[in-house]
Amino acid sequence: MFSNWSARRLTLLGRIAILKSLAVSQIVYVLSSVPTPQGVIKEINSLLYDFLWDGKSDKIKRTEMINSSSKGGLKMIDIQSFNQSLKMKWVKGYLDDDNQAKWKFFVNHYLERHGGNLVFSSNLKRQDVPLLNLTDPFLAEIVEYWSTLNYRDENLDFFSTELWHNSLIRIKNRPFFYKSWFNAGVKEIRDLLDAEQNVISYNTFAAQYNSKTNYLEYYKAVSALKHFRKKCSSNLNNPTRKYVSLLSSSNVCKTFYECIIEKKTIKPYKKPGKMAF
């Protein structure tokens, strides 16, 4: 005979299955195709949980509900993470050189002055994305979500660290991008160092890269590098970012969703039998 908790669990699982097959499937297109303000996400989430609990207060923490069944959760859909993972499919498509879809011309139009796909390979944190002044809200949301996942601020190798759009390397308290330098081949910090791993002089830089620049611009960049070097490790392996590697998955949305959920979930309640329903 089922315990009270077992019966409640089966009821919840049934309702979650209904939500996934009906409600969630209907909003996939909307979430993946248009910008979704946080207020809308919260409202959708509230509606789903109102259905789940008959309009009453939650009986189980939502960070437990969304956990996998193998970890004691009920695999309740987390709309915020779901929306974020859907947007990652656009990142994969844009970075795929074999993808010749026409929508990429639209993205290139907005990102060209920022180095194109450099925006997705840089170490930009979400708080700095507005500094790019992306006027299209859908693209801005995609870049913000990607930056939330991709940004890291520890265990960095100084020499192979990306120079452009790096939130850890700042001029006037903001990341920077010199397009002429980038076009000349300057991408990582190592590109501005000599054989002894010291920053090259302005004259050496001008001769080596034949880039249109001036001493003031050069001095600002070098000063930013020196400041960053004081708080950065060296001689470290610089592995591919975890989320960059996930883009190679055959099912990007599912892979990203599971990875995001893993970071958000907590251990299940140890004594479910004592829950007040």
N, C-alpha and C positions, 0 to 999 in steps of 0.2 A: 504494500500500500504506500502511495506517495506521501512524503512529508508535506507539510504546508509550504515550505520553501520550494520543494521540487515542483509542486503544482503551479506555484507562482512563476517559477522560472520558465516552465513550458508555456504559460500564457504570454509572458514577455517575449519569448523567442518567436511565438506565433505572430505577435503584433509587429515585431521587428521585421519579420519576413514580409509582412504586408507592406510596411513602409518602404522596404527596399524594392519590392516588385512593382509597386504602384506609384507612390509619391516621389521617391528619389529618381526613379527612371524617367519621370516626366520633367524633371528639372535639370537633367544632365546637359541637354542642349543649351539651355539658357545660361547655366553656370560656365560652360566651356566656350561660349561665344560672345558674351557681353561682360562689361565690368560689373562687379557685384560689390556694392558698398557694404561695409561691416554691419550697418544697421539692418540691411536686408538679410544677411547671413544669420544674424542673431534672431530675427523674426522667424525665419524658416526653422531654425533650431528649436525655438520655443514652441512652434506649432507641432513639430514632430514629437517632442516630449509631452506636450499636452495630450496628444493622442495616446501615447504610450501609458501615461498614468491617469487617464480619464480626467484631465484638467486639475488633478491634485498635485501636491508638492512631490518632488522626487524622493524615492525611498532608497535609492542607491546612487552614490556619487557618479557623476557622468564620466569622470576619468576612469572609473571602474567599468562602467557600462560599455565603453568603446573598446575595451581590451579584448584580445583574442580569447576564444573559448579554451585554448590550451593553457591560458594563464588565469582562468577563472572568470573571464569576462563574458559578455553576451554579444559582442561584435555589433553593437549599436553603431549606426553610421554617425560619423562626426562631420557635419556639413562644412565646417571651416577647413578641415584637413582635406576633405573630398574636393572642395572647390580649388584648393591650392594644388592638389595633385592633377586635376584636370588641366590646369593652366600649364603644367610642365610639358604636356604633349606639344604645345606650341613651341616651347624652347627646343625640344628635340627636332621638330620639323625645320626650324630656322637654322639650326646648326648643321643639318644634314645637307652636304653639298650636292647629293644626288636628288634632293627634293627641289624641283623646279616650279613649284606652285606660284601662281601669280601674286598671292597675298604677301610673299616675301619682298616684293618690290615696295609694298606699302611700309613694311617694317624698315627696310633699308632707307627709305625716305626720312624717317625719323631718327634713325641711328647712325646715318652716314657721318655726320659731324662729330660723333662720339667714337668713331672707329668701328662701326658695324657690330659684328659679333664679339668684338673686344669687350663689350658691356657684360657679356655673359661669362667671359673667362677671367674677368678682373675680380678683385677682392673688395667689392663695394658692399657696404652694409645698408640695410633697408632705410635707415634714417637719412642716408645721403642720396638716395634715389631722386627725391624731389629737386636736387641741385642740377639734375640733367635737363630739367624743364621739358619733359616729354608731354606734349600737349594732348596726345591721345590717351584717354583714361584707361582703355583696355590694355594697351602696351605698357603703360606705367604700372598697372597692377601686376602684370606678368613679371616685369623686371623686379618689382618689390618682393614678390613671392620668391623668385629665384634667389635674390640677394639674401633673404631671410635664411635660406637653406645653405647657400654656397659660402657665405662669409665666415672667415675664421681669424682669430686674433692670437693664436698661440702655436707653438711648435713650427714656426716658420723658418725657412732657410733664407738668410739675408740675400745671398747672391742670386738665387733663382726667383725671388719674389717679383710679382708683376708690378710694374712702375705706374701704369695708368689706371685711373679710376680706383685707386687703392685707398680705402678709408683710413689706413694706418700711415700713409705718407701724404702729408697735407701742406698746402700753401695757403696762408690766411685762413686757417682752420677749415679747409675743404679739400677734397681730392682734386687732382688736376689731370689734364690731358693736353699734350702738345701734339697736334696732328702732324706738323711738319717733321717732328722727331720720329713719330711713329712710322710715317711713310718712309723715313730714311733707314728704318730697321731697328730703332731703339724700342725694346719691349720690356726687358727685364733689367733689374739693377746691374747684373753682370755686364750688360752692354755699355755701362758707363765706368767700368773699372779696367785698370791696366793689369799686367801680368802679376804684379805684386798685390793685387786686389785693393789698390788705392784708386780713388776717384780721379779720372783723367782731367787734365787742365782744359780750360776753355779753348785754347788754340788747337790742342790735340783733337778735341771734340769736333771743332769746326772743320778741320782737315780730314778727319776720319769719316764723318757722316755727310759733309757737304750740305748741311741743313741750314735753312734760313732761320737764324736766331740772333739774339743779342746777349751781351754779358749779363744783364740784369735777369733775363729769363733763365739763363744757365745758372746763375748764382742762387736763385730761388729754389731751383730743383735740387742742386747740390746740398743746400742747407737743409732741405726737407729730408734728403737721404741720410745726412749725418745725424739728424735728430732721431730718425727711425733706427739707425744702426745701434744706438745706445741701448735700445730696449729689445733688440732682436738677437736670436741665437745665430750661430754660424756652423758650417760643416754638418748640417743635418740633411737627412734624406727628405726630399720634398715630394711625397707621394701625390698621385692624382686625388683631387678632392672626392670624397665619398659620393656626393650627389652628381658630380660630373660623370662618374663611372656608371651611375644608375641610368643615365640617358640611353645607354646601349641596350637596355632591357627591351624585350619584345612587347611587354605590356607596361609601358611607362607609368600610366595612371595608377595601376594596382601596386606596382613596386614602390612608387613614391608615397602612396597612401599608407602602406604598411610601415614604411620607414618613419614617416611623420608621426603616426599613431604610437609607435614604439617609444618615442620621446615624450609623448604627452600622457601616457597611461600610468597608473599607479597600481600597486598590488591590490588584489580583491579583498573585500571585507572578510576577516577570518572566521566570523561566526554568523553566517547568513541566517541561521535559524532564529536569531535574536532580533532580527530586523522588525520594525513595526510597520505592518501593512494595513 
